[in-house]
Amino acid sequence: MALPALLLAACGSDESTGGTSSDASAAAGEANTFVLDEWSIVPPSAEIAAGETEIIAENVGVESHEIVIVRAGDGPLPTKEDGSVDEDAIPEADVGGRDRGHRRG
């Protein structure tokens, strides 16, 4: 199974540390740490194996962040007029997890 689409609602500066993961895939059942920063998210790998897994959101930025994991579809995620993702338009059945308010530390 390919890594689900990820949403990141973040506030803060327009600087990005960016980055990529060196692992090609993570096994099911392993903890998977996603690193959140202002305007960037770095997954632990390009793919996560099918099955139940633990997702850890580590905020290394200065602002509070949110991460929402949704089932990947064939098309783009729904967006609002301003270009941001319209979370309310994503069917609840496609939302795999939601975690809000990650502060640094």
Secondary structure, DSSP 8 states (H G I E B T S, - for coil): -B--EEEEEE-S-S-------SEEEE-TTSEEEEEEETTEEE-SEEEE-SS--EEEEEE-SSS-EEEEEE---SS---B-TTSSB-GGGS-GGGEEEEEEEE---
